[in-house]
Amino acid sequence: MKKMLIFVLALIVFPVVALAGVISPARMLLTEGDVMFRTPDSEEWLPASVNTPFDEGDAIWNPAESRCEVQLADGTMVRLDGDSQLDFIAVEEGFTHLHLASGKLYLKTSATAGKDSLQIDADDTTLLPDARTRLRIDMLPNSQEDVSIFKGSAYVEGNGSRTKVRAGEHIALEEEHNELLPLNPPDAWEQWNSERDRLKSRMASSDNNLPTELRAYAGELDNSGRWVSTPEYGMVWYPTVVLSADWAPYRSGRWVWKGDDYVWISYENWGWAPYHYGRWAVVGRFGWCWIPPMRGNVYWGPGYVGWYNSGSHIGWTPLAPGETFYGHRNYGPHSVNIEDRPMNSGVAVSYRNRHVRGGFSVVLQNDFLRGRTAFQSPSQSNAVSLSVSFGSPRIKPVRETRMPIVTHTPPRFTPPPARDRNAHELQTRFPRLIEKQRPGRPQAVPPTPAAQNGKYKKDSAPDVRHERVKPSTEPRTAVPSNRPERKERPQVPAQTDTHTSQQPTRHGEAQGQRTAPKEQKQKKVWKVRTADQGDEKDQRDKEGKGSKGRK
């Protein structure tokens, strides 16, 4: 009875820790130009910086002459060209759903990406890429989507059919018409992405020092620091690119209000995994070292620090291994949810790193809100009476609090042509096509007759191949699709070129657009063969083609 009473009292003081891991958001890895982003709780576009996290409902806008690179939790790279908008429809455990509202997208899936881990929608076209796949999507002004596969393969759904497109092919999807073509010569956008891929492949990577869940960040850690073996914690990592002898973690960056909490945005290129996973400690002659979490115990957090608050000052200290993180959400073991609980709960908390060199950061509350890093000196901070704050300070944010960058004024830019949509509207318009269905999400109906009649297994998509046939004068009947009726995309003026002798390309760049009328273009007509259309194969056998005629 006494043990039961102690257990009940423990539950009153400390809520039960959730065992399920918190989903890791995507993050900004590279920006060129004035890249902007928007969150569901913000009414304006704000400048994005490296290490900005992106969750469900967020959106990225690249104005003209801007480019960016986004890294998903599994290591998949997504890059956007200028005049492109990307919406995050869903960011869940093992699944990411993206929507390309306009522009150009380049994708490189990781080796660990599952076949059902990523879905990309672009107007009336849906992509389900495989692992180790490189592709691009171009949304052209004439309501056409082009999908080019450079490596690997992807299922492409459009106009009521699902097609397996492989390396060396690109598919042009227009209204009620699909066309498979060979790849065109690379343009400037493709060359830029190829160079980025080569740069990433040359980065050293000793991922054996990281748990499986964090191996996507091995390259940047190896290029910015060093791994050493310690008797206390095993293999630990410390940065070697710091510029000052008094460097300490959680100082080069700022706290940003996002997702109903303050999230640490590091100005250091490597500052994603070390600040959102694991703990920090001072180890012998190496100084500050990052201790990664154990395999199976990897949980993303907004910033693993202990908070202090005096009303006029805000302070924080990096958590040491084994110390409890008090937050407004559960972030796995060694984390306690203190939502709606009073700060003064009678629990004495002492953080080991507070008295270590650089382990205690104190700023004025006004500086904290506006992202200024004017840290108080040790003598000043000792004079301030700071008490432990259970969770990040619940201070009403100002405009600067939502901006990862406060060193310059947000640029004047042209807003994206696509109208703003919330996450629920995008989820309704673009239902997921994979089997993992979140409760409350609109169910997607597979578009092909084979899928509707249960002709393929539940865990695999039908491998619908294309047969080349002679052009027919009979009207084509589109296969029923689950998508709503196409809405006309806002027309973007095409870039004109005075050199009219140049040939048009599929990407709609300065060399010309696809402006020839449809009736003047000699197009290949492709007919989709599904499991319910065996009569087509019989007809081909009569013509002497047999099964060898399959492309």
N, C-alpha and C positions, 0 to 999 in steps of 0.2 A: 504494500500500500504506500509505503514511504517513497519507493522508487517511482511509482506511478505519479505521485504528487510532484516529485522533482521534474519528471518528464513534462507534465502539464505546465508547470511554471516556466520551463525552458521554451515551450511553444509560445507562451505569452510574451516573453522577452524577445525571442528570435523567431520570426515566421519560418515556416518550412521552406527549405531551399529547393527550387525547381531542379529536377534532374535533366530535363531536356535542354539542349544547347540553344542559345540564341542565334538567330540567323545572321551571318556576316553580310553586311552591305557591300555593294560594289564601291570602288574608289577611283578618283581621278589620278592617273599616273603621269600624264603629260599634257601641257597646254601650250598652244602657239597662238598668239593673238588674244583677243578679248572674248574668252569663252564664258558663257553665262549659264546659270542654273536657277531653278525655281522649285520650291517645296510646296506641298499642299496647304500649309498654314501661312504662306507668304503671298502677297498680292503683286509682287514685282520680281523682275529678273535681277539677280545679283551676280557679281563676278565670282567665278570658280577658281580654285587654286589646287595645286597638287595635294593629294590626300583628303580631298573633300569626299565624304561618304554619300552614297546615293541609295535611297530606300524606295519602297513601293510608293508610287504617286509623284516622285520627283521627275524633273525633265531637264534636259541639256539643250542649249541653243548655241550653235556656232555661227556668228555673223560671217559676212564675206571675208575671205583671206584669213580665216581662223581654222585651227585643227586641234583635235584633242584625242587622247587615248584613255580608255577606261578599262580597268581590270576587274573581272568578276571574281567571286570567291574561289572558284576552282582553277583560276589562272587563265581563263579565256580572255583574249584581248579584243576589244571593240573600239574601232577608230571612226571618227566622223570628220568629213571635209567641211569646207565653208558652206554657209546657207543650208545647214542640216539641223534637224530637231529630232531628239531621241527621248521617248517616254518610257519610264519604268512601270510597267503594268503590274508586275509581281516580282518580289524578291523573297523567296522562301527557301526552306532547307532542301537542297538538291534540285532546285528549279528556279530559273529566271525567265521572265517573259518581257520582251522588249517590243517597242513599236517605233518604227522609223516613219515619222510624220512627213519629212521632206529631206531631200539632199542625197548624200552618198554615205554608205557604211561599208567598212572593211572588217572582216571577222577572222580571227584565228583561234580555233577551239583548242583547248589543252588536251593532253593525253589522257587525263582523268575525267574529262567531260563525258557524261553518259549520253546515250542516244535520246533520252527523254529529259535532259537537264536544261535545255534551252529552246525557246520558241521566239521567232522574230516575225512580226507582222508589218507589212508595208502596203497600205491601202487594201486591195483585195488579194494580196499575195501573202502566203505564209511559208516560212522556212523552218525545217527541223534538221539542223546540221548534225553530222556525226563527229566523233572525236578526231583529232588531228586533221581538221579541215580548214582550208583557207578559201575565202570567197568574198565577193563584194556584191552590194545591192545598189542599183542606181534607180532613183525615181525621176523619170523624165517629165517634162511639162505637158506632154500630150497624153496623159493618163496611161502611161506605159511603165512597167517595172522590168528591169533587166537584172538577172542573177547570173553571175559568172563564178565558176568553180575552178580554182587553181590547183587544189590538192584535196584529196578525200572525196566526200560526196555529201549530198543533202537531199531530203525530200522537199519538193517545191509544190505547193498547192495553189492553184489558181484556175479560174474559169471552170470550176466544177470537177477538176481532175487533180490527182496527185502523181507527180513524176519524180523518179529518182534521177537526179542530175549528177554526173560524175566529172572527175578532173578532166580539163581540156574542153569542156562544153559550157555554153551559156544559153540560157533560155530567156526569150523575150515574151512577156505576157502583156497582151493588149486585150481590149474588151472582146470577149468571146473568141479569142484566138491565142494559141501558144505556138512558139516556133523555137526549135532547137538549132543552134548554130555553133560553129567552132569559135574559139576565143579570138578576139581582135588583138592587134599589137598593144602593148602597155602604154598608158598615158602617164602624165605627171603624177596623178593621184596614186596610181598603181605602183609607180617607181618609188614614191615616198614610203609606201607601206612595205615594199620589199626591202628597202634599206633599214627600216625599223626592225623587221624580222631578222635581218642579218646581224644587226647590233645586239638584239636580245639573245640570239643563239651563241654569240661570242662571249657572253657573260659567264664567268665561272660559276659553278654550282656544286656545293657539297651538301646536298639535301639530307644526308644521313644524320645530320645534327638536329634536324627539325622533325616534329611529328608529321605524319602523313597529311594532316589537314592544312599545314602551313608550308608545304614544300614549294608552292608557287612563288614564295618570296625568297627562296634560297639565293638566287642570283644577285639580287640587289643587296642582300646582307653580306655576301661574300665580297662584293665589290666596294663595300663601304666600311667593313670592319673585319674582325678576326675572331675565330673560335678558339677557345682554350679549355683545357680540362682542369677542373678544380675539385678538391676533396669534399667540399661542402655540398656542391650542387651538380657535379658532373660537368657536362659540356655547357659553357656559357659563351655569350657573344658580347663584344664591346666595340664601339665605333672607333675608327682610326682616321676619320675625315673631319673631326672637330677642330675648330680654329683657336680655342682658348683653353688654358690650363684649368680654369675653374668651371668647365662645362659640367652640366648635370642634366638628367632627363626631365622632361616636361617643363622646359624653359624656352626653347626655340620654337615658338608657335603661339597659339592662343586658343581660348575656349569659345566655342560657337554654340548658340542655342539652336538645337535641331532635334526633332522628334521628341519634344517635351523633356529635354534634358540637355546639359552642357556636354559637348563632345570636343575632345582635344584634336585640333588640326595642326599637325606638325609642319614646320617650314623645311624640315630635312627630307630629302627625297626618299630615304630609307625608313622614314618615321611612320610606318603603318603597323606592321606586325609588332614591333617592340613596345608600342604605346597602346595597343588594343588587345593584346594577349600577354599572358605571363606576368612576371614581377621583375623588380630591379633590386640590386644589392651592390654594395661596395666590397670587392674581392681583392684583398692583398695589394700587390703592386699594379694590378690592372685597373684599379679604380672602379667606376660605375660599370656594371655588367648586367646584361639582360638574361634572365633565366626563363627559357621557353617553357610552356606547359607540357605536361606529359601527353602521350598519345591517348585519345579517347577522352581527354579532359580539356579540350580546346573550346573556349567560349569567348566570343567577341564582346568587348565592353567599351563604353564611351571614353574611358581613360581610367586606369586602375590606380587611383590615388585616394588618400585620406584627406578629407576636407576640414577646414577651420573657418570660423566666422565670428566677427566681433560686432557686426552692424556697420562699421566704417571700413573694415579691411576684410579681404578674402585671402585665405591661405590654403596650400595643399602640399602633400608630401608623397613621393612614390611609395607604393606598397611593397613590402618585402615578402619573400616566399612564405606562404602559410597564413598571411594576415587577411582578415576578412574585409571584403569590399562592401560598403554600405551604399546602395543605390536605390533609385526609384523603380527599378525593374530587377528581376532575378537574372544573374549572369553566371549560372552554374555553381559548382562547389566553391566554398570560401566566398560566397556572396549572399547578402541578406537584403531582402526587399523591405524597405522601411517606408513605403508609400502610406500616407495618411497616418503616420505615427509621430508623436511629439519628439522634438530634437533632444530634450532632456529626459532620457529614459532611465537614468540612474546607472547606466553601464559605463564603466571606466575603460577608456581606450587609450593606448599609448603606442605610437608607431615608431618602429626601430630606426627608420631612416630620417626622422625629424632632426636629430642632432648630428647627422653626417654632413660633411661639407657639400653645400648645394642641395641638401635634401629638404629644405624648408623654404618655400616660395611664398612671399606675402606681397600683395599689391593693394592699393586703394580700391574700394568698391567701384568707384567711377571709372578707374583705369581698367578694371576687370571687365566691365560691361562694354567698353570701347576698344578692347583688344590691345591696350598699351602694356608693354612689358617693363615698366619702371618698377623693378623689384626693390623692396625695402632692404636696407642694410641689416646685418645681424643685430646691431645695437638698437635700430629702430623697431625691428620686429619683436625683439624681446620686451620692448616697452609697451607693445600692444597686447592687451589681454584677449587672447584668442582661445575659444573653446571648440572642442570637436563638434563638427557639423555632420549629422548622420545623413549622408547623401549630398549631392551638389546643392549649392545655394539656390533657393527658390526665389530668385530676384526677377522681377518683370523685365524682359529683355527690351533693349532699344534697337533701332535699325542696324547700328554697327555690330550688335551682338550676333546677327544672323550672317554676317559677311566673313568668310575665311580670310580675306585680304582687307586690310585697313590702311595700307601704305599709300594708296592712291584713290582718287575719286572714281567711282564707276563710270566707264566710258559711255558716250552717247552712241547708241546703236539702233539699227532698224529691227523692230520686233519681228518674231517669226511669222510667216504667212499663215501657218496652220493655227486654227483657233484653239484656245486652251481648253483642255478637257480634264476632268478629274479621273481618279483611278477607277472608280466604279463604272463610269461611262465607257472607259476604254476596255474594261473587263467584260462588259456586256457586248460591245461591238466586236471585240476580238477574243472569243472564248478559246480556251486552251484546247489543243488537239491531242494531248497525251493522256495516258490513263490515270496518272496521279491527279485526282480532282479534289480541290479544297472544298470543304462544306460551304454551301452558300454561293458557290461560283456557278455561272450559267454553264450547263452541259453542252459540249460540242458534239455534233453529229458527224461522223466520218462521211466525206462527200461521195466516195465512189460506191457504185452498186455492190462491189465485192465486199466492201466493209459493211454496208447496210445489211447484207444477207449473211454475214458471219462467215465469209469464205476464208478469212485469214485469222491467225491466232490473236488473242487479246493483246499480247505483249509485243507484237511486231506489226509494222505498217506494211501495206501491200507494195510489192515491187512492181509497179505498173510501168511497162516498157512501151516504147513508141514504135510503131510500124510505119514505114514510109509507103504511101500509096499514091496512086495517080490523082491529080486534082479532080474533084467531083463538082458537078454543077448542081447537085442536090443541096438543099439547105441543111446545115448542120444543127443537130439538137444537142444543146449543152447538158452535161450531166448535172442533176440537181445539186446545189451547194447549200451549206448551212449559213452562208454569209448574208447579211442584209444587202439591199440594193445599193449599187455603187453610187456614191455622191461625187459630184464633179469636183476635182481638186482645183484650188485657186490657181489660175494661170500665172506663171512667172515669165516675164519677157526674156526671150532667148538672146544670148550673146551673139551679135552678128559679126561676120568677118568679111572684110572687103575683098579678100582673095576668094572669089567664087569658084575658082578652078579646083580647090581642095575637095577631097571626098568626105562625105559625112561619116562619123563614127557612131558607135552604139552608145557612147557616154554623153552625147549632147553637149560637147564642149565647143570651143571656138571654131572647130573645123566644120561645124554645121549640125543642124538638128535633122531628125527624121521628118522631113516636111513633105515628102512625096505622098500624094493621095494613095489610099489603100488600093483602089482599083488599078493604079498604074504600077504597082509593085508586084513582081512575080514572086509569090511566096510559096514555100513548101507547106503542104497541108499534112498535119499529123493526126492520126486517129488513135485514140487510146484503146488498148485491148485489156479488158479485165477478165476476171474468172467467169463472168456470166456471158461472155461473148465468144463462145466456142465456134459459132457459125462462121465467124471471120476466118479462123484458122482453117476450117474446112474449105472455104472458098479459095484461100491461098494455096492449099494443097492441090486443088483442081487445076490451078494455074501453073503448077509445077514448081512453086517456090519452096514449099515445105518449111520445116522449122529453121532452116539455115537463113531464111530471109529476115530473121529477127535481128534487129540492130543491137 
